[in-house]
């Protein structure tokens, strides 16, 4: 009888597979079975592992020595979760926090030292980040002295209110991040005056009332992301990009995407391009009387806009005088941390469950899934911070317009969503000429020769700034790239009146951008404040002459339907 391998001595899956395959009959037993996916390999170089283990042992011994002397070094608690004096004045709590931070740091260093393919490494890092964030002692009432202090001082009321907050959030399916009772869409948020002048079952088109006596002849059409409500660009009056553009003399139109329900669950990417972007471009042309208009796309709205203009180009049409892309991707080679969620198995599962594949009815990609996913990209700031405040301390979140918008999520039709996942995030076909057919046209983004303003945010974790920059080689024509400080939203919503942050730009006319983003950054100069004036100046150069503003919105062909912000934006995913 052949000797069986000693499986207790296996050092990883690779060695197990090697020995198992040498067993008699193994090959015959595997015949006829489906081919298994290749298992990713991951390892840490022995020298690096030894270095990390030695460092951890020294730090752990030093911390245990401090604990024995009941004198934890305060510098070991430099983390905002443990800044309250109650963590530092009691040795037991100080040791708990310091021991957690030591182990979390060590695990992160181990994850960073892993040698594997990029996707596997990023997934290991992400898993470690999620575990470390969830395991913090501050997340547990029994280990959080600050929460215990609140419990005693409130005579138990904080615990009662925390349980009520938890039950309410469980019913909603998401953690409350803002006091939503303080905001009313159309009243103190999304309040810029305007009218809905066109609608179909995917979008409403809003035309805003001019705020300057003389306006640029060419109007501006904004295509916002369809996974969120449009009013991120029209929050409070002082933080509204829409209002700023109006004050600068631009005629502004914006799409309001419908929050998808089962009646439009069958809609596809082609529908979003044709009925969303291209149809509203035609309406803006008709209302304004201009053959060419200026266009702006934000995030996935930029991807939809560029695709629509490529479809128009294939049809022999050039309806746009310029295109602005804000934190948008056309080349999906580097999708940042979001790459951990997308692989062939995941996309196939979505195609079968909501994409209408295999005869199954089309479903919806729930907006709440997007909201929760984006929150877990920054777990300490957008998840566990609120667990502690809302549930352990029984507090009501502060009113914050941006987080109110973040929670006002939007559903997407399944077929549209899975097409987007497969052809961009998974297979990255959009950047390749004629690799995709959209709306019946073979598209080639390199045929777009219009002036393009490309914006990226330096700390963006959803669209890394170099991925935003990577749109430049895909397109042709004069280009301007601006890099703003901060993240995906805060970098974009940075009005000049706040005089905050900074941006980087090459101080010259439109340039053909260098292929290497680092080369561009080395040549760029940093400027204090908002990038909005630089964009407005560039946009004005492509907006035609100034003409007298028309007081009325719409036209005979497209009369006013209702006041802005319209019905579609009020449909909440609850």
N, C-alpha and C positions, 0 to 999 in steps of 0.2 A: 504494500500500500504506500503511495507516495507521501512524503512528509509534508505536512501543512506549514505554511509560513507562520512565523511568530508575529501575530498582528499587534501584540502589546509593544513591539519595538518599532512600529511604524513612525516615521518622522515626517508627517504631512501627507496630503492626498496624493502627491506625485509618486512617492515611494510605494504607497499602498497600491496604486494603479499598476506600477511596474511589476511588483511581486505577484499581484493577482493575475495579471495577464500571462505569467509564466506557468500558472497552474494547469495541469492536464485538463483538457475539455473546455477551457475558458473560451477559446475562439469559437468553437462549435456552438456553445451555449449562447453566445452573443449574436450569432447569425440570425437574421430576420427581425432583430429588434431595431427600433428607430435609432438613428445616430444621435448620441448625446452631445449637447453643446460643450465646447472646450471650456474646461474649468480654469479660470484665471489663476495664475501662480503669484504668490506674494511671499517675500522674504526680507529679512533685515541682515545686512552685512555683519558677520560675526564681530569685526572690530568695532563697528558702531554700536552694536548691541552691548558689548562688554563695556564700552565707554558710558553708555546710558545707565547700565546697571550699577556701575561703580559710583557714578554721580548720584543716583537715587539713594544708594546705600549710605553715602556720606550725609546727604541732606536729611534722610530719615533718622539717622543716628543723632544728628545735631538737634533735630526737632524733639526727639524723645528725651534728650538731655535737658532741653529747655522746659519740657513738660514736667520732668522730675523736679526741677527747681521752681516750678510754677511761675515761670517768667518767659512767656512767649514773645519773641521779637515782634513789635508792632509792624515792622516793614514786611513781615511775612503775610500780613492781612491787607495788602494793597489791592483791594478789589471792592468795587462800590457796593457789592452785596453785603459786605462786612464792615462798613464804615461806621455804623452806630457804635457808640461807646460800650454798649452792653455786650458786644462781642469781645471786646478787648479787656474789659475789667474783670471778667470771670475766667479763670484759667481753663476750666473745662470747655467752655464755649470757644475760647481762643484756640485751644488745641484742636478741637473738632474742625474749625474753619481752616486752620493752617494745614492740618493733615489732608483735608479734602483738596486744597489748592495744590499741595505737593503731588498728590496722586493724579489729579487732573492734568497737571503740567507734564508729568512723566508719560502718561498715556498719549498726550498730544505729540510729544517728542517721538515716541515709538511710531505713531501713525505717520509722522513726517519722514521717518527713516525708512519706511517700507519701500522696497524696490519692486515695482510692478508696472503694468500698463497704466496710463493716466486715469482712465475711468475707474479702475479698481482702487487706485490710490485715493482718488477723490471720494469714493464711496466709504473707504475705511476712515478717512478724515471726518467725513460727515457723520458717520455712526458714532465715532468717539466724541465729536462735538455735542451730539444729541444726548449721549449718555452722561457726559460731564455736566451739561446744563441741568439735566433732570435730577442728578444725584446730589446737587448742592444741599448742604444742611439747612440753608436758609429756606428751602422749599417745604420743610417739615415743622409742624408746630412744636413737636417735642424737642427739636434741636435749634429752634430759632428764639433766642432770648428777647428780641425786639417784639416779636409777635406775642410772646408770653406776657411781656410787660403791658402791651395793649389790651390783652385779655383781662388782666387783673384790674387795670385802671378803668375799663369799661364795665366791670362786674359781669363779664360774660356776654355782653351785648355784641362785641366784635365777632365772637364765634357764631352767635345766632344769625347776625347779618351776613357773615361769610357763607354760612350754609345756604341762606336764601339766594345769595349771589350765584353760588355754585349750581343750585337747582335751576335757576333761570337760564344760566349759560348752557346747561346740559340740554334744556329744551330747545335752545337756539342752535346748538351744535357748534358753538364757537365762543371763545373767551371775549368778554367785553373789554374794549380798549379805550373807550371814550364814553362820556355821558351823552348818549344819543338823544336824550330828551331836550337837550339845549339847542338842537339844530332842526331847521325846517327848510327843506329844499325849495327854492324859489322865494324864500323870505330873507333869511340871514345867511344863506349859502346858495350859490348859483343864482344870484339875484341881478345880474346885468340885464338891462332891459332889451327885449327883442321879441321876435315872433317866429313861430313855426310856419314855414312857407311851402313845405313839401313833406310828404310822408309816404312810405310803403310799409310792407309788413316786416321790414328789417330796420329801418331808420326813420327818424325825423330830421329834417334840415332846419336849423335855426339861423335866422338872419338878425344881426344885432343892430340896434339903433345907433347911428353915427354919433360920436362924441366930439367931432371937430367940424367946423363950418365948411372946410374944404378937405376933400379926401382924395386918396390915390385912385386913379381910374380902374386899375386892376384890383379886383377883390382878392381876399385871402380865404381859402377853404381849409379848415382844420379837420383832420381825420384822427380822432383820439383812439386810444386802445379800446377794443371791444370787450376785454375781460374786466373792465371797470367802467364806471359812469363817467361821462364826459366832463363833469364839473370839477375835476382835478385842475383844469385850466381856468376855472372860474369859481374859486373858493370864496374867500372874503374879498371885498372890493380892493383892498390894498395888496392882496396877493394874487390877483387875477391877471393871467397873461392875456386873456381875451380883452379885458378892460384896458390894459396897457397898449395893446395893438390899436384899439379904437382911439385912444387918446393920441396916439402917434399919427393918426389920419388914415388908418387902413379900414376898408370895408370888410367886416369879418362875418363869415359863415362857419358853422360847426355842425358835425354829425352828432346825433344822439342815438346810439345803438340801442336796439330793443333788448330787454332782458328776456332771453329766449324761454318759451314754454313749449309744451308738446305740440302746439299748432304749427310751429316752425322748426321742429326738431329735425326735419329732413333737409334743411338748408346746408349748402356746401360752401367750400372756399370760393368756388366760381360765383356763387350767389353774393357773397360778401364783397367780392371785387366788382361784379357787374351792377347789382342792385344797391350796393352800399356806396362804393367810391365813384364808379364811372357815371352812374345815373345822377348823383348829386353834383358832379362836375358839370354835367350838361345843364342841370337846372340853374346852377350859379352863372354859367355862361349866358343863359337865356334871360335871367333876371337883370344881370349887370349890362348886357349888351356887348360884353368883351369876348373876343375870340380866344384869348389866352388869360388864364388866371394864375395867381400864386397859390401854392399848396404846401401844407405842413402835415406831417405824420408823426405821431408820438408812440414809441414802443412798437407793439404789433400793428398799430395804425400806420406806422411808417412802412412796414413790410407790405401791408395791404395797398397803400398808396403807390409805392414803387411798382408793385405787380400790376396795378391798374394802368399806370402810365405806360408800362411795357406792352400791355395788351393793346392800348390805344395806338402805340407806335406801330405794332404789327398790323393794325388796321389802316395805317397811313394817316393817323391823326396825332397832333401834338397840342393838346389843350392846355398845357401848363407852361408858364413863363419861367417858373422856378420851383424848386422843391426843397423843403426843409425837413431833415430827419432828426428827431430828438430821441436819443437813447434807443435807436432802432438797429436791427440786424438784417442784413441781406446775405452776408456770409456767416454761416453757422458753424464754422470750424471750431471755435471756442465759445461754448455757451455757459461757461462758468459753473457755479455750483448746481445749476439746474440740470446739468448733464447727468447727475446721479440718478435722476428719476426716469430717464429715457433710455430704453434699449429695445431690441427687437421683440422680446417677450412682452414687455409692457405695452408697446404699440399694438401688437397683435391682440392682446387682451382687450384693449380699448376699442379696436376695430370690431371685435366680436360682440362686445357688451353694449356699446353706444353708437358704433359707426355704421350700423345697418348692413354689416357683412353677413354672408351666409343665409340671407333671407330673414334675419332677425329685424324687428322694427328698430328704427333709429331712436336713440335716446338723447339725453342731455349730459353735458359736462357741467356739473353743478358749480356755481360760483363759490360756494362755501369751501369746496376742495381747493380752488386756487388761493383763496384767502388764507386758509390754514397752512397750505404749503409755503406761501411766501412768508408767513409769520415764523415758521420753523427754520427759515434760512437765517434768522437772527433770534434764536430761542431765548436768550437771556433778556433781550430788550422787548420782544413782542409776545412772549409766552409766559415765562416763569416770573418775570417782574409783576405781571398782572395776577398770577396765581397767588403770590405772596400778599399783594395789596388787597385784592378783591376777596379772597377766600380766607386767608389766615388772619388778616387784620380787619376784614369786613368793611372796607372802604369802597366808595363809589369813584370810578375813574374820573379824572378831570375832563372837562369839555375841550376837545382838540379837533379842529375841523379836518385836518389831514387824516387822522385815525378814524373819524366818522366816515369819511369817504372810503377809506381802506376797508371798512366793514360793510359797505354798501355794494356787495359783490353782484356779479352778473353771470347768468348761465350762458353757455354756448351750445349750439346744435352739435350733436355727436359727429356727423359726417364732416362738418367743417373743421372741427377740432382735430380729428384723427388724420385728416389730410395734412393739416399744418404740422402735426407732430412727426409724421413719417417723412414728408418731403423737405422739411427744413431741419429740425433738431436731429432727426435720425440719419437721413441720407444727404442732407445739404445740397439739394439739387437746384435751388433757386439761383445761385450765383453762376451756374453753368449754362452757357447759351444753348437754347433749344432743348434743354433736358426736361422741360415741363411744358405741358399744354394747358392753358388756363383760358376759360371762356371761348374755347374753340381755336385759340391762337397759340402757336409755338412762340414762346417769349424769350427775349434776349435783353437783359438789363443793360448790357454794354452799349446798346443802341440809344440809350437815353443820354442826350448831349446837353440837356438844359442845365443852367447854373444850379448848384446844389450846396446848401449849407448843412453841414453835419455836426451834430453836438453829441458829446459823450460826457459822462460824469465820472470823475476820477476814482471814487469809492463805490461805484455801482456794482452790486453783487448779482444783479439780474441780467444786465447787459454790460459786461466788462468794457471799459472804455476802448481797449484795443480792438474789441469785436465791433464796436460802433465805428471805429476808424477803418476797419476792414471793408466797410461799404464803399470806400473811395475807389479801390482798384476795380470793383465790379462795374462802376459807372464810368461814363465819359463826360467830357465837358468841364467847364471851370468849377472849382470846388473851394470851399472854405471850411476848415475844421476848427471848432472851438471846444476846449476841454474845461468843464466847470468843476469846482470843488464839491465835495459831499457825494450823496448817493443818488439812486435812481429817480426819486421824487424830489427830495430836498434840493438837489443840484439844479433841477429844472425850474422848480417854483422858487425863484430867488429874485424878487422884485427890487429894482433900484432904490426904492424908498427905504428899504431895510438896511442898505449899505452893509451887507454881510458877505462873507466868504470872498472868493476870488475866482479868476478864470485865466486860462492860458490861450494865447493866440499869436500867430505870426502877423506882425504889423505890416501887411502889404495888401495889395489887391488880391482878387481870387487867384489861387495858385493851384497847379496840379500837384497834389500832395505826394511827398516821398513815400515809397512803398513801406519803409520801416517806420512804425509809429514812434519808436524811441528816437529816431533821427529827427522826426518832426518835433518831439518834445524838447530836444536839445536846442532846436532853433527858435522855439516859441518863447514869448515873454509873459510873465505873470502880471496880471492887472487886478487891483483891488475892486471889490464890489460885484455887481451883477453883469452877466453877459448879455442881458436883454438889449441894452442900447446898441451893442455891436451888431446883433442880429437885426434890429430895426433899421439900422443904417444900411446894411446889406440888402434887406428886403425892399427898402425904399428905392434902391437903385434898379430894382426889377419890377417896380409897381406902376410905371407910367407917369403921366402928368397929373397934377392936382385938378380936380373939378369940384363944382359945388355939390355938397352932399344932398341927397334926396331924403326927405323926411319920412316918406312912406316905405314900408317893407313890402316885399313881394312884387307881383306884377299881375296883369290881367290873366295871364296863363297860369300863374301860380299865386293865387290870392292867399292872404293870411288865414291860417287854420285855427290857431290859438296862440295865446301869449307864451313866451319862453318862461320856464324851461321845457314846457310840453309834458305830455302824459307819459311818454316812454320812460323818462328818467325817474318817475315816481314809482315805478313797478319794482318792488323790493323782493329779494330772494330770502324769504324767511321760512 
